[in-house]
């Protein structure tokens, strides 16, 4: 469960109850780069040149006879991985609530708190499309800690007006079978993400493979994109009440261009030194050119304060206004924090 919710959010009677189903995902709130990079995450992963040749060049989510024979010969085991969206309420369209994702995570199937593995023989018999059509969902789900309380289906657990937080519903949008071992030399086939430079493309691709194709050693949520901390979520929720919807985790380049960031990509020291990369904003309003930073406790240190001030000046030179919000302010006086964001958005 997500803890330490600000009192100003809890004071809203509608905040702690489930909106009436059904819900429809507002896909426009997920950056195109993230959507493109997850389009091919179905069936057996990672897709390799050897698999393509075994399938005769035509591949589907359900493995072909050639792929089945390949993995039987290799004795490969697989982990069933779910792609999960965590959302906040948006607008209603024709009586259906549009929910806006604030985080995307990967979760392995588990039993008795251990990651489950299976073989290609079982995979070949499963109907994943039918299972996804039943709306599998994690409840009491915390995308930051990786904990959840129940796994089931929205129609069976959620009733309009019952107590609960929409942000703790984890909607499974797709699933894939991750090979626990890929022989050295197998070429992994991936989509071109259209990055601005070969250097950035190579580093994005390296991080993408590590993020999506590293087998799970324990039961945990591996976040792909979105808010990194609960304090960012609380700001997103408070802004949503004002009908303000920023983008999450945006990389800002030295020419002022922006690109969505994979989770933890900015923490990669090698990537941080990519040519032309300036910083990563927690939240970003592209039209108004406003970057919002939700600062944890380490931002109170003198050296970090100096870095933050220098970054504010650097972004200002690019025509980007910065709003830095201390974590204590988010927890104790969220309305004040939102007022500061709105003030920056109103400036010309």
Order of alpha helices (4+ residues) and beta strands (2+ residues): alpha-beta-alpha-beta-alpha-alpha-beta-beta-beta-beta-beta-alpha-alpha-beta-beta-alpha-beta-alpha-beta-alpha-beta-beta-alpha-beta-beta-alpha-beta-alpha-alpha
